[in-house]
Amino acid sequence: MIKPKKKRICRFCENRVEYVDYKDPKKLVKFTTEVGKIIPRRTSGNCARHQRHLTQAIKRARYLAMMPYVAESNQ
């Protein structure tokens, strides 16, 4: 018997966040992989609205050098 998957709830809706701040890279790092890619909506569980805001915030933080575009290599 297979259990149905638990529905993921948007963290931003749950905490009633109106604006995803690009100046808080600690919060944004949770939504990127080790390589530096943005985690998709189906994996993170964000709603479409907050995923758009999150993506824009991550791109702004990268542009202002608050976050890296790619992870450091060990070579």
All heavy atoms as a GROMACS GRO file, in nm:
protein
  624
    1MET      N    1   0.084  -0.118   0.000
    1MET     CA    2   0.000   0.000   0.000
    1MET      C    3   0.089   0.124   0.000
    1MET      O    4   0.177   0.139   0.085
    1MET     CB    5  -0.089  -0.002   0.123
    1MET     CG    6  -0.190   0.108   0.125
    1MET     SD    7  -0.300   0.083   0.265
    1MET     CE    8  -0.452   0.084   0.182
    2ILE      N    9   0.066   0.213  -0.095
    2ILE     CA   10   0.147   0.334  -0.110
    2ILE      C   11   0.076   0.452  -0.043
    2ILE      O   12  -0.042   0.477  -0.067
    2ILE     CB   13   0.171   0.365  -0.259
    2ILE    CG1   14   0.246   0.249  -0.324
    2ILE    CG2   15   0.250   0.492  -0.275
    2ILE    CD1   16   0.258   0.262  -0.474
    3LYS      N   17   0.151   0.522   0.041
    3LYS     CA   18   0.095   0.640   0.106
    3LYS      C   19   0.097   0.757   0.009
    3LYS      O   20   0.194   0.774  -0.066
    3LYS     CB   21   0.176   0.678   0.229
    3LYS     CG   22   0.166   0.583   0.342
    3LYS     CD   23   0.245   0.636   0.460
    3LYS     CE   24   0.239   0.541   0.577
    3LYS     NZ   25   0.316   0.594   0.691
    4PRO      N   26  -0.006   0.839   0.010
    4PRO     CA   27  -0.002   0.957  -0.076
    4PRO      C   28   0.102   1.056  -0.023
    4PRO      O   29   0.124   1.066   0.098
    4PRO     CB   30  -0.143   1.016  -0.066
    4PRO     CG   31  -0.202   0.957   0.057
    4PRO     CD   32  -0.133   0.826   0.079
    5LYS      N   33   0.167   1.129  -0.115
    5LYS     CA   34   0.269   1.224  -0.075
    5LYS      C   35   0.207   1.340   0.001
    5LYS      O   36   0.097   1.384  -0.030
    5LYS     CB   37   0.344   1.277  -0.196
    5LYS     CG   38   0.436   1.175  -0.258
    5LYS     CD   39   0.525   1.238  -0.359
    5LYS     CE   40   0.622   1.136  -0.415
    5LYS     NZ   41   0.712   1.195  -0.511
    6LYS      N   42   0.280   1.386   0.100
    6LYS     CA   43   0.234   1.499   0.179
    6LYS      C   44   0.246   1.627   0.097
    6LYS      O   45   0.348   1.652   0.034
    6LYS     CB   46   0.318   1.510   0.306
    6LYS     CG   47   0.275   1.618   0.400
    6LYS     CD   48   0.364   1.622   0.522
    6LYS     CE   49   0.327   1.737   0.610
    6LYS     NZ   50   0.418   1.750   0.724
    7LYS      N   51   0.141   1.707   0.097
    7LYS     CA   52   0.141   1.832   0.022
    7LYS      C   53   0.236   1.930   0.088
    7LYS      O   54   0.230   1.953   0.208
    7LYS     CB   55  -0.001   1.890   0.020
    7LYS     CG   56  -0.012   2.024  -0.048
    7LYS     CD   57  -0.075   2.010  -0.183
    7LYS     CE   58  -0.113   2.145  -0.239
    7LYS     NZ   59  -0.006   2.210  -0.308
    8ARG      N   60   0.324   1.986   0.008
    8ARG     CA   61   0.419   2.083   0.061
    8ARG      C   62   0.350   2.219   0.070
    8ARG      O   63   0.279   2.260  -0.022
    8ARG     CB   64   0.540   2.094  -0.029
    8ARG     CG   65   0.619   1.966  -0.036
    8ARG     CD   66   0.732   1.981  -0.136
    8ARG     NE   67   0.782   1.852  -0.176
    8ARG     CZ   68   0.893   1.798  -0.129
    8ARG    NH1   69   0.964   1.863  -0.040
    8ARG    NH2   70   0.933   1.682  -0.168
    9ILE      N   71   0.375   2.287   0.179
    9ILE     CA   72   0.314   2.418   0.200
    9ILE      C   73   0.420   2.524   0.176
    9ILE      O   74   0.534   2.511   0.219
    9ILE     CB   75   0.259   2.429   0.344
    9ILE    CG1   76   0.154   2.320   0.366
    9ILE    CG2   77   0.199   2.566   0.369
    9ILE    CD1   78   0.111   2.305   0.510
   10CYS      N   79   0.381   2.629   0.109
   10CYS     CA   80   0.472   2.740   0.080
   10CYS      C   81   0.517   2.804   0.212
   10CYS      O   82   0.435   2.846   0.292
   10CYS     CB   83   0.403   2.843  -0.008
   10CYS     SG   84   0.505   2.987  -0.043
   11ARG      N   85   0.648   2.810   0.234
   11ARG     CA   86   0.701   2.867   0.359
   11ARG      C   87   0.668   3.015   0.371
   11ARG      O   88   0.650   3.066   0.480
   11ARG     CB   89   0.852   2.851   0.363
   11ARG     CG   90   0.898   2.708   0.370
   11ARG     CD   91   1.048   2.705   0.382
   11ARG     NE   92   1.098   2.574   0.344
   11ARG     CZ   93   1.226   2.541   0.342
   11ARG    NH1   94   1.316   2.630   0.375
   11ARG    NH2   95   1.263   2.422   0.307
   12PHE      N   96   0.665   3.083   0.257
   12PHE     CA   97   0.640   3.226   0.260
   12PHE      C   98   0.492   3.256   0.289
   12PHE      O   99   0.462   3.350   0.362
   12PHE     CB  100   0.681   3.290   0.127
   12PHE     CG  101   0.828   3.273   0.098
   12PHE    CD1  102   0.871   3.185   0.000
   12PHE    CD2  103   0.923   3.344   0.170
   12PHE    CE1  104   1.005   3.168  -0.026
   12PHE    CE2  105   1.058   3.328   0.144
   12PHE     CZ  106   1.099   3.240   0.046
   13CYS      N  107   0.402   3.176   0.235
   13CYS     CA  108   0.259   3.193   0.265
   13CYS      C  109   0.231   3.158   0.410
   13CYS      O  110   0.150   3.223   0.476
   13CYS     CB  111   0.174   3.106   0.174
   13CYS     SG  112   0.169   3.160   0.003
   14GLU      N  113   0.299   3.055   0.458
   14GLU     CA  114   0.280   3.010   0.595
   14GLU      C  115   0.319   3.119   0.696
   14GLU      O  116   0.252   3.139   0.797
   14GLU     CB  117   0.365   2.885   0.618
   14GLU     CG  118   0.336   2.811   0.744
   14GLU     CD  119   0.415   2.681   0.749
   14GLU    OE1  120   0.537   2.683   0.725
   14GLU    OE2  121   0.353   2.578   0.779
   15ASN      N  122   0.427   3.192   0.666
   15ASN     CA  123   0.476   3.298   0.754
   15ASN      C  124   0.422   3.436   0.715
   15ASN      O  125   0.466   3.536   0.772
   15ASN     CB  126   0.628   3.301   0.755
   15ASN     CG  127   0.687   3.174   0.810
   15ASN    OD1  128   0.626   3.109   0.894
   15ASN    ND2  129   0.803   3.137   0.762
   16ARG      N  130   0.333   3.440   0.617
   16ARG     CA  131   0.272   3.564   0.568
   16ARG      C  132   0.376   3.666   0.524
   16ARG      O  133   0.370   3.783   0.559
   16ARG     CB  134   0.179   3.624   0.672
   16ARG     CG  135   0.067   3.532   0.714
   16ARG     CD  136  -0.036   3.604   0.797
   16ARG     NE  137  -0.128   3.520   0.869
   16ARG     CZ  138  -0.215   3.435   0.818
   16ARG    NH1  139  -0.221   3.417   0.690
   16ARG    NH2  140  -0.296   3.366   0.896
   17VAL      N  141   0.472   3.620   0.443
   17VAL     CA  142   0.575   3.708   0.390
   17VAL      C  143   0.522   3.773   0.263
   17VAL      O  144   0.480   3.705   0.170
   17VAL     CB  145   0.705   3.629   0.360
   17VAL    CG1  146   0.807   3.716   0.291
   17VAL    CG2  147   0.760   3.569   0.487
   18GLU      N  148   0.525   3.905   0.258
   18GLU     CA  149   0.478   3.978   0.140
   18GLU      C  150   0.589   3.996   0.038
   18GLU      O  151   0.567   3.994  -0.083
   18GLU     CB  152   0.424   4.115   0.182
   18GLU     CG  153   0.295   4.108   0.261
   18GLU     CD  154   0.179   4.052   0.180
   18GLU    OE1  155   0.168   4.085   0.060
   18GLU    OE2  156   0.101   3.974   0.236
   19TYR      N  157   0.713   4.020   0.087
   19TYR     CA  158   0.824   4.054  -0.001
   19TYR      C  159   0.943   3.965   0.033
   19TYR      O  160   0.985   3.960   0.148
   19TYR     CB  161   0.860   4.202   0.020
   19TYR     CG  162   0.978   4.249  -0.060
   19TYR    CD1  163   0.969   4.266  -0.196
   19TYR    CD2  164   1.098   4.277   0.003
   19TYR    CE1  165   1.078   4.310  -0.269
   19TYR    CE2  166   1.208   4.321  -0.069
   19TYR     CZ  167   1.196   4.337  -0.206
   19TYR     OH  168   1.304   4.380  -0.278
   20VAL      N  169   0.998   3.898  -0.067
   20VAL     CA  170   1.118   3.816  -0.048
   20VAL      C  171   1.237   3.908  -0.065
   20VAL      O  172   1.262   3.959  -0.174
   20VAL     CB  173   1.123   3.699  -0.149
   20VAL    CG1  174   1.246   3.614  -0.125
   20VAL    CG2  175   0.997   3.615  -0.140
   21ASP      N  176   1.312   3.929   0.043
   21ASP     CA  177   1.420   4.028   0.042
   21ASP      C  178   1.548   3.971  -0.016
   21ASP      O  179   1.597   3.868   0.030
   21ASP     CB  180   1.443   4.078   0.185
   21ASP     CG  181   1.524   4.204   0.191
   21ASP    OD1  182   1.544   4.267   0.085
   21ASP    OD2  183   1.568   4.240   0.302
   22TYR      N  184   1.604   4.038  -0.116
   22TYR     CA  185   1.728   3.993  -0.177
   22TYR      C  186   1.849   4.024  -0.089
   22TYR      O  187   1.958   3.972  -0.110
   22TYR     CB  188   1.747   4.056  -0.316
   22TYR     CG  189   1.771   4.205  -0.313
   22TYR    CD1  190   1.899   4.257  -0.310
   22TYR    CD2  191   1.665   4.295  -0.314
   22TYR    CE1  192   1.922   4.393  -0.308
   22TYR    CE2  193   1.685   4.431  -0.313
   22TYR     CZ  194   1.815   4.480  -0.310
   22TYR     OH  195   1.836   4.614  -0.308
   23LYS      N  196   1.832   4.108   0.012
   23LYS     CA  197   1.942   4.148   0.100
   23LYS      C  198   1.965   4.048   0.214
   23LYS      O  199   2.046   4.074   0.301
   23LYS     CB  200   1.917   4.288   0.156
   23LYS     CG  201   1.923   4.396   0.049
   23LYS     CD  202   1.884   4.530   0.105
   23LYS     CE  203   1.735   4.544   0.088
   23LYS     NZ  204   1.681   4.673   0.125
   24ASP      N  205   1.894   3.937   0.213
   24ASP     CA  206   1.909   3.834   0.316
   24ASP      C  207   1.955   3.704   0.250
   24ASP      O  208   1.875   3.611   0.228
   24ASP     CB  209   1.776   3.814   0.389
   24ASP     CG  210   1.789   3.725   0.510
   24ASP    OD1  211   1.904   3.695   0.550
   24ASP    OD2  212   1.685   3.686   0.565
   25PRO      N  213   2.084   3.694   0.217
   25PRO     CA  214   2.131   3.574   0.145
   25PRO      C  215   2.124   3.445   0.226
   25PRO      O  216   2.114   3.338   0.168
   25PRO     CB  217   2.277   3.608   0.111
   25PRO     CG  218   2.315   3.722   0.196
   25PRO     CD  219   2.189   3.792   0.237
   26LYS      N  220   2.123   3.453   0.359
   26LYS     CA  221   2.113   3.331   0.440
   26LYS      C  222   1.981   3.260   0.415
   26LYS      O  223   1.974   3.137   0.411
   26LYS     CB  224   2.126   3.365   0.589
   26LYS     CG  225   2.265   3.406   0.629
   26LYS     CD  226   2.273   3.436   0.775
   26LYS     CE  227   2.413   3.484   0.812
   26LYS     NZ  228   2.422   3.522   0.953
   27LYS      N  229   1.876   3.337   0.397
   27LYS     CA  230   1.745   3.279   0.370
   27LYS      C  231   1.738   3.226   0.226
   27LYS      O  232   1.675   3.124   0.198
   27LYS     CB  233   1.637   3.385   0.392
   27LYS     CG  234   1.497   3.329   0.399
   27LYS     CD  235   1.396   3.437   0.428
   27LYS     CE  236   1.409   3.487   0.570
   27LYS     NZ  237   1.306   3.586   0.606
   28LEU      N  238   1.805   3.294   0.133
   28LEU     CA  239   1.799   3.256  -0.008
   28LEU      C  240   1.883   3.132  -0.038
   28LEU      O  241   1.850   3.058  -0.130
   28LEU     CB  242   1.846   3.373  -0.095
   28LEU     CG  243   1.765   3.502  -0.085
   28LEU    CD1  244   1.828   3.609  -0.172
   28LEU    CD2  245   1.620   3.480  -0.124
   29VAL      N  246   1.988   3.109   0.040
   29VAL     CA  247   2.076   2.994   0.015
   29VAL      C  248   2.001   2.863   0.032
   29VAL      O  249   2.032   2.763  -0.034
   29VAL     CB  250   2.200   3.001   0.109
   29VAL    CG1  251   2.279   2.873   0.108
   29VAL    CG2  252   2.288   3.116   0.069
   30LYS      N  253   1.898   2.862   0.115
   30LYS     CA  254   1.819   2.740   0.137
   30LYS      C  255   1.748   2.695   0.010
   30LYS      O  256   1.711   2.578  -0.002
   30LYS     CB  257   1.714   2.764   0.246
   30LYS     CG  258   1.773   2.792   0.382
   30LYS     CD  259   1.664   2.824   0.481
   30LYS     CE  260   1.722   2.870   0.613
   30LYS     NZ  261   1.619   2.914   0.707
   31PHE      N  262   1.730   2.787  -0.084
   31PHE     CA  263   1.658   2.755  -0.207
   31PHE      C  264   1.750   2.739  -0.327
   31PHE      O  265   1.707   2.749  -0.441
   31PHE     CB  266   1.554   2.864  -0.234
   31PHE     CG  267   1.447   2.871  -0.130
   31PHE    CD1  268   1.453   2.964  -0.028
   31PHE    CD2  269   1.341   2.781  -0.131
   31PHE    CE1  270   1.355   2.970   0.070
   31PHE    CE2  271   1.244   2.786  -0.032
   31PHE     CZ  272   1.251   2.880   0.067
   32THR      N  273   1.879   2.714  -0.301
   32THR     CA  274   1.973   2.684  -0.408
   32THR      C  275   2.044   2.552  -0.376
   32THR      O  276   2.058   2.513  -0.261
   32THR     CB  277   2.079   2.795  -0.423
   32THR    OG1  278   2.146   2.812  -0.299
   32THR    CG2  279   2.016   2.927  -0.465
   33THR      N  280   2.091   2.485  -0.480
   33THR     CA  281   2.164   2.359  -0.462
   33THR      C  282   2.309   2.388  -0.428
   33THR      O  283   2.352   2.504  -0.428
   33THR     CB  284   2.157   2.274  -0.590
   33THR    OG1  285   2.220   2.346  -0.696
   33THR    CG2  286   2.014   2.240  -0.627
   34GLU      N  287   2.387   2.283  -0.404
   34GLU     CA  288   2.528   2.298  -0.375
   34GLU      C  289   2.603   2.356  -0.494
   34GLU      O  290   2.702   2.425  -0.478
   34GLU     CB  291   2.592   2.163  -0.338
   34GLU     CG  292   2.534   2.096  -0.216
   34GLU     CD  293   2.408   2.017  -0.247
   34GLU    OE1  294   2.395   1.965  -0.359
   34GLU    OE2  295   2.321   2.011  -0.160
   35VAL      N  296   2.555   2.325  -0.613
   35VAL     CA  297   2.618   2.373  -0.735
   35VAL      C  298   2.585   2.520  -0.759
   35VAL      O  299   2.661   2.592  -0.822
   35VAL     CB  300   2.572   2.286  -0.856
   35VAL    CG1  301   2.635   2.331  -0.984
   35VAL    CG2  302   2.602   2.141  -0.829
   36GLY      N  303   2.470   2.565  -0.708
   36GLY     CA  304   2.431   2.704  -0.725
   36GLY      C  305   2.303   2.723  -0.803
   36GLY      O  306   2.262   2.836  -0.827
   37LYS      N  307   2.240   2.613  -0.842
   37LYS     CA  308   2.114   2.622  -0.918
   37LYS      C  309   1.998   2.654  -0.825
   37LYS      O  310   1.997   2.614  -0.709
   37LYS     CB  311   2.085   2.491  -0.990
   37LYS     CG  312   2.184   2.456  -1.097
   37LYS     CD  313   2.142   2.327  -1.164
   37LYS     CE  314   2.235   2.290  -1.276
   37LYS     NZ  315   2.192   2.164  -1.342
   38ILE      N  316   1.898   2.722  -0.880
   38ILE     CA  317   1.777   2.754  -0.804
   38ILE      C  318   1.689   2.630  -0.800
   38ILE      O  319   1.663   2.567  -0.903
   38ILE     CB  320   1.702   2.872  -0.868
   38ILE    CG1  321   1.791   2.997  -0.869
   38ILE    CG2  322   1.573   2.900  -0.793
   38ILE    CD1  323   1.735   3.112  -0.948
   39ILE      N  324   1.642   2.594  -0.682
   39ILE     CA  325   1.558   2.475  -0.665
   39ILE      C  326   1.420   2.503  -0.725
   39ILE      O  327   1.361   2.608  -0.698
   39ILE     CB  328   1.547   2.437  -0.516
   39ILE    CG1  329   1.684   2.395  -0.463
   39ILE    CG2  330   1.445   2.327  -0.495
   39ILE    CD1  331   1.687   2.365  -0.316
   40PRO      N  332   1.367   2.412  -0.807
   40PRO     CA  333   1.238   2.435  -0.871
   40PRO      C  334   1.121   2.433  -0.773
   40PRO      O  335   1.131   2.383  -0.660
   40PRO     CB  336   1.226   2.321  -0.971
   40PRO     CG  337   1.317   2.216  -0.924
   40PRO     CD  338   1.426   2.285  -0.849
   41ARG      N  339   1.013   2.484  -0.818
   41ARG     CA  340   0.892   2.499  -0.736
   41ARG      C  341   0.838   2.365  -0.689
   41ARG      O  342   0.794   2.350  -0.575
   41ARG     CB  343   0.788   2.574  -0.819
   41ARG     CG  344   0.660   2.597  -0.746
   41ARG     CD  345   0.565   2.678  -0.834
   41ARG     NE  346   0.432   2.657  -0.780
   41ARG     CZ  347   0.328   2.623  -0.850
   41ARG    NH1  348   0.338   2.607  -0.980
   41ARG    NH2  349   0.212   2.605  -0.793
   42ARG      N  350   0.840   2.266  -0.775
   42ARG     CA  351   0.784   2.134  -0.738
   42ARG      C  352   0.865   2.068  -0.627
   42ARG      O  353   0.812   1.988  -0.551
   42ARG     CB  354   0.776   2.044  -0.860
   42ARG     CG  355   0.908   2.005  -0.918
   42ARG     CD  356   0.895   1.912  -1.038
   42ARG     NE  357   1.025   1.881  -1.091
   42ARG     CZ  358   1.087   1.951  -1.184
   42ARG    NH1  359   1.030   2.058  -1.235
   42ARG    NH2  360   1.206   1.916  -1.227
   43THR      N  361   0.993   2.102  -0.616
   43THR     CA  362   1.078   2.045  -0.512
   43THR      C  363   1.070   2.126  -0.384
   43THR      O  364   1.062   2.070  -0.274
   43THR     CB  365   1.224   2.041  -0.560
   43THR    OG1  366   1.229   1.974  -0.686
   43THR    CG2  367   1.311   1.968  -0.461
   44SER      N  368   1.075   2.259  -0.396
   44SER     CA  369   1.077   2.344  -0.277
   44SER      C  370   0.940   2.356  -0.212
   44SER      O  371   0.931   2.380  -0.092
   44SER     CB  372   1.129   2.483  -0.313
   44SER     OG  373   1.040   2.549  -0.399
   45GLY      N  374   0.833   2.344  -0.290
   45GLY     CA  375   0.699   2.352  -0.235
   45GLY      C  376   0.644   2.493  -0.229
   45GLY      O  377   0.540   2.516  -0.169
   46ASN      N  378   0.713   2.588  -0.291
   46ASN     CA  379   0.664   2.726  -0.293
   46ASN      C  380   0.546   2.740  -0.388
   46ASN      O  381   0.533   2.666  -0.484
   46ASN     CB  382   0.774   2.822  -0.338
   46ASN     CG  383   0.886   2.829  -0.239
   46ASN    OD1  384   0.866   2.812  -0.120
   46ASN    ND2  385   1.006   2.853  -0.288
   47CYS      N  386   0.462   2.841  -0.360
   47CYS     CA  387   0.355   2.872  -0.454
   47CYS      C  388   0.416   2.947  -0.572
   47CYS      O  389   0.531   2.993  -0.566
   47CYS     CB  390   0.246   2.955  -0.386
   47CYS     SG  391   0.299   3.116  -0.331
   48ALA      N  392   0.343   2.960  -0.680
   48ALA     CA  393   0.396   3.021  -0.802
   48ALA      C  394   0.437   3.166  -0.779
   48ALA      O  395   0.542   3.211  -0.826
   48ALA     CB  396   0.291   3.013  -0.913
   49ARG      N  397   0.358   3.239  -0.705
   49ARG     CA  398   0.386   3.381  -0.680
   49ARG      C  399   0.517   3.399  -0.604
   49ARG      O  400   0.603   3.478  -0.642
   49ARG     CB  401   0.271   3.442  -0.601
   49ARG     CG  402   0.293   3.584  -0.563
   49ARG     CD  403   0.168   3.641  -0.495
   49ARG     NE  404   0.193   3.775  -0.451
   49ARG     CZ  405   0.186   3.817  -0.326
   49ARG    NH1  406   0.151   3.733  -0.231
   49ARG    NH2  407   0.212   3.940  -0.295
   50HIS      N  408   0.532   3.324  -0.496
   50HIS     CA  409   0.653   3.338  -0.416
   50HIS      C  410   0.775   3.278  -0.486
   50HIS      O  411   0.887   3.324  -0.463
   50HIS     CB  412   0.633   3.277  -0.277
   50HIS     CG  413   0.549   3.362  -0.189
   50HIS    ND1  414   0.425   3.323  -0.144
   50HIS    CD2  415   0.570   3.486  -0.140
   50HIS    CE1  416   0.374   3.420  -0.069
   50HIS    NE2  417   0.461   3.520  -0.065
   51GLN      N  418   0.757   3.180  -0.571
   51GLN     CA  419   0.869   3.125  -0.646
   51GLN      C  420   0.922   3.230  -0.744
   51GLN      O  421   1.043   3.243  -0.761
   51GLN     CB  422   0.829   2.998  -0.722
   51GLN     CG  423   0.943   2.931  -0.796
   51GLN     CD  424   1.047   2.870  -0.706
   51GLN    OE1  425   1.021   2.837  -0.591
   51GLN    NE2  426   1.167   2.853  -0.756
   52ARG      N  427   0.833   3.306  -0.806
   52ARG     CA  428   0.877   3.414  -0.895
   52ARG      C  429   0.954   3.520  -0.817
   52ARG      O  430   1.060   3.567  -0.861
   52ARG     CB  431   0.758   3.478  -0.966
   52ARG     CG  432   0.700   3.394  -1.078
   52ARG     CD  433   0.603   3.473  -1.162
   52ARG     NE  434   0.492   3.527  -1.084
   52ARG     CZ  435   0.376   3.467  -1.065
   52ARG    NH1  436   0.355   3.347  -1.116
   52ARG    NH2  437   0.280   3.524  -0.995
   53HIS      N  438   0.902   3.559  -0.700
   53HIS     CA  439   0.970   3.657  -0.617
   53HIS      C  440   1.106   3.604  -0.569
   53HIS      O  441   1.205   3.678  -0.566
   53HIS     CB  442   0.885   3.696  -0.496
   53HIS     CG  443   0.763   3.774  -0.531
   53HIS    ND1  444   0.769   3.899  -0.587
   53HIS    CD2  445   0.632   3.745  -0.518
   53HIS    CE1  446   0.646   3.945  -0.605
   53HIS    NE2  447   0.560   3.852  -0.564
   54LEU      N  448   1.110   3.478  -0.533
   54LEU     CA  449   1.233   3.415  -0.484
   54LEU      C  450   1.339   3.412  -0.594
   54LEU      O  451   1.455   3.448  -0.570
   54LEU     CB  452   1.203   3.274  -0.436
   54LEU     CG  453   1.321   3.192  -0.388
   54LEU    CD1  454   1.371   3.247  -0.256
   54LEU    CD2  455   1.282   3.048  -0.373
   55THR      N  456   1.300   3.373  -0.713
   55THR     CA  457   1.392   3.368  -0.826
   55THR      C  458   1.451   3.505  -0.855
   55THR      O  459   1.571   3.520  -0.874
   55THR     CB  460   1.321   3.312  -0.951
   55THR    OG1  461   1.269   3.182  -0.920
   55THR    CG2  462   1.417   3.302  -1.067
   56GLN      N  463   1.366   3.606  -0.856
   56GLN     CA  464   1.411   3.743  -0.881
   56GLN      C  465   1.506   3.789  -0.770
   56GLN      O  466   1.608   3.853  -0.798
   56GLN     CB  467   1.291   3.837  -0.890
   56GLN     CG  468   1.327   3.973  -0.944
   56GLN     CD  469   1.373   3.968  -1.088
   56GLN    OE1  470   1.321   3.893  -1.168
   56GLN    NE2  471   1.473   4.045  -1.119
   57ALA      N  472   1.477   3.755  -0.646
   57ALA     CA  473   1.562   3.795  -0.534
   57ALA      C  474   1.698   3.727  -0.542
   57ALA      O  475   1.801   3.790  -0.516
   57ALA     CB  476   1.493   3.760  -0.402
   58ILE      N  477   1.701   3.599  -0.579
   58ILE     CA  478   1.828   3.527  -0.592
   58ILE      C  479   1.911   3.588  -0.703
   58ILE      O  480   2.032   3.610  -0.688
   58ILE     CB  481   1.804   3.377  -0.616
   58ILE    CG1  482   1.748   3.312  -0.489
   58ILE    CG2  483   1.933   3.306  -0.658
   58ILE    CD1  484   1.703   3.169  -0.506
   59LYS      N  485   1.849   3.621  -0.815
   59LYS     CA  486   1.921   3.682  -0.927
   59LYS      C  487   1.976   3.819  -0.889
   59LYS      O  488   2.089   3.854  -0.926
   59LYS     CB  489   1.831   3.692  -1.049
   59LYS     CG  490   1.802   3.557  -1.112
   59LYS     CD  491   1.708   3.569  -1.228
   59LYS     CE  492   1.678   3.433  -1.288
   59LYS     NZ  493   1.587   3.444  -1.404
   60ARG      N  494   1.901   3.897  -0.815
   60ARG     CA  495   1.949   4.028  -0.770
   60ARG      C  496   2.065   4.013  -0.674
   60ARG      O  497   2.163   4.087  -0.681
   60ARG     CB  498   1.835   4.105  -0.703
   60ARG     CG  499   1.738   4.162  -0.800
   60ARG     CD  500   1.628   4.236  -0.729
   60ARG     NE  501   1.532   4.287  -0.827
   60ARG     CZ  502   1.411   4.327  -0.800
   60ARG    NH1  503   1.367   4.323  -0.675
   60ARG    NH2  504   1.332   4.373  -0.894
   61ALA      N  505   2.055   3.918  -0.582
   61ALA     CA  506   2.162   3.896  -0.485
   61ALA      C  507   2.290   3.849  -0.556
   61ALA      O  508   2.400   3.888  -0.517
   61ALA     CB  509   2.119   3.794  -0.381
   62ARG      N  510   2.277   3.769  -0.659
   62ARG     CA  511   2.394   3.725  -0.735
   62ARG      C  512   2.457   3.843  -0.807
   62ARG      O  513   2.579   3.856  -0.809
   62ARG     CB  514   2.353   3.619  -0.838
   62ARG     CG  515   2.325   3.484  -0.778
   62ARG     CD  516   2.274   3.392  -0.886
   62ARG     NE  517   2.257   3.256  -0.838
   62ARG     CZ  518   2.196   3.162  -0.909
   62ARG    NH1  519   2.144   3.190  -1.026
   62ARG    NH2  520   2.184   3.040  -0.860
   63TYR      N  521   2.375   3.927  -0.868
   63TYR     CA  522   2.424   4.042  -0.942
   63TYR      C  523   2.502   4.137  -0.851
   63TYR      O  524   2.603   4.194  -0.891
   63TYR     CB  525   2.308   4.116  -1.009
   63TYR     CG  526   2.351   4.235  -1.090
   63TYR    CD1  527   2.410   4.218  -1.214
   63TYR    CD2  528   2.333   4.364  -1.042
   63TYR    CE1  529   2.450   4.328  -1.288
   63TYR    CE2  530   2.372   4.473  -1.115
   63TYR     CZ  531   2.431   4.455  -1.238
   63TYR     OH  532   2.472   4.563  -1.312
   64LEU      N  533   2.457   4.153  -0.728
   64LEU     CA  534   2.523   4.241  -0.632
   64LEU      C  535   2.632   4.170  -0.552
   64LEU      O  536   2.685   4.226  -0.456
   64LEU     CB  537   2.420   4.299  -0.535
   64LEU     CG  538   2.317   4.391  -0.600
   64LEU    CD1  539   2.209   4.428  -0.502
   64LEU    CD2  540   2.385   4.516  -0.654
   65ALA      N  541   2.667   4.049  -0.591
   65ALA     CA  542   2.775   3.968  -0.531
   65ALA      C  543   2.748   3.933  -0.386
   65ALA      O  544   2.840   3.916  -0.306
   65ALA     CB  545   2.909   4.038  -0.545
   66MET      N  546   2.622   3.920  -0.348
   66MET     CA  547   2.587   3.873  -0.214
   66MET      C  548   2.583   3.720  -0.211
   66MET      O  549   2.596   3.660  -0.105
   66MET     CB  550   2.452   3.928  -0.172
   66MET     CG  551   2.450   4.077  -0.155
   66MET     SD  552   2.284   4.130  -0.114
   66MET     CE  553   2.312   4.300  -0.078
   67MET      N  554   2.560   3.661  -0.328
   67MET     CA  555   2.557   3.515  -0.344
   67MET      C  556   2.642   3.478  -0.464
   67MET      O  557   2.651   3.555  -0.560
   67MET     CB  558   2.414   3.466  -0.368
   67MET     CG  559   2.322   3.475  -0.252
   67MET     SD  560   2.157   3.416  -0.294
   67MET     CE  561   2.188   3.244  -0.328
   68PRO      N  562   2.703   3.359  -0.463
   68PRO     CA  563   2.781   3.318  -0.580
   68PRO      C  564   2.690   3.264  -0.692
   68PRO      O  565   2.582   3.213  -0.666
   68PRO     CB  566   2.870   3.206  -0.526
   68PRO     CG  567   2.791   3.150  -0.412
   68PRO     CD  568   2.715   3.265  -0.353
   69TYR      N  569   2.737   3.280  -0.815
   69TYR     CA  570   2.664   3.222  -0.928
   69TYR      C  571   2.683   3.071  -0.930
   69TYR      O  572   2.590   2.997  -0.955
   69TYR     CB  573   2.715   3.281  -1.060
   69TYR     CG  574   2.655   3.415  -1.094
   69TYR    CD1  575   2.723   3.532  -1.064
   69TYR    CD2  576   2.531   3.424  -1.154
   69TYR    CE1  577   2.669   3.654  -1.095
   69TYR    CE2  578   2.476   3.547  -1.185
   69TYR     CZ  579   2.545   3.663  -1.156
   69TYR     OH  580   2.491   3.785  -1.185
   70VAL      N  581   2.805   3.027  -0.904
   70VAL     CA  582   2.837   2.883  -0.900
   70VAL      C  583   2.916   2.855  -0.772
   70VAL      O  584   2.976   2.944  -0.713
   70VAL     CB  585   2.918   2.837  -1.022
   70VAL    CG1  586   2.836   2.848  -1.148
   70VAL    CG2  587   3.046   2.917  -1.035
   71ALA      N  588   2.917   2.728  -0.733
   71ALA     CA  589   2.992   2.689  -0.613
   71ALA      C  590   3.140   2.682  -0.644
   71ALA      O  591   3.181   2.669  -0.760
   71ALA     CB  592   2.941   2.553  -0.564
   72GLU      N  593   3.222   2.693  -0.540
   72GLU     CA  594   3.365   2.684  -0.558
   72GLU      C  595   3.403   2.540  -0.591
   72GLU      O  596   3.352   2.446  -0.533
   72GLU     CB  597   3.437   2.726  -0.430
   72GLU     CG  598   3.413   2.871  -0.394
   72GLU     CD  599   3.479   2.907  -0.263
   72GLU    OE1  600   3.563   2.829  -0.215
   72GLU    OE2  601   3.445   3.013  -0.211
   73SER      N  602   3.496   2.524  -0.686
   73SER     CA  603   3.541   2.391  -0.722
   73SER      C  604   3.661   2.352  -0.637
   73SER      O  605   3.735   2.436  -0.587
   73SER     CB  606   3.578   2.385  -0.871
   73SER     OG  607   3.687   2.472  -0.896
   74ASN      N  608   3.682   2.222  -0.621
   74ASN     CA  609   3.792   2.171  -0.538
   74ASN      C  610   3.909   2.125  -0.622
   74ASN      O  611   3.969   2.023  -0.596
   74ASN     CB  612   3.741   2.055  -0.450
   74ASN     CG  613   3.642   2.101  -0.349
   74ASN    OD1  614   3.637   2.218  -0.315
   74ASN    ND2  615   3.562   2.008  -0.300
   75GLN      N  616   3.941   2.199  -0.724
   75GLN     CA  617   4.052   2.156  -0.813
   75GLN      C  618   4.174   2.238  -0.789
   75GLN      O  619   4.182   2.345  -0.756
   75GLN     CB  620   4.010   2.171  -0.959
   75GLN     CG  621   3.901   2.076  -0.996
   75GLN     CD  622   3.858   2.089  -1.141
   75GLN    OE1  623   3.904   2.176  -1.213
   75GLN    NE2  624   3.772   2.001  -1.184
   0.00000   0.00000   0.00000
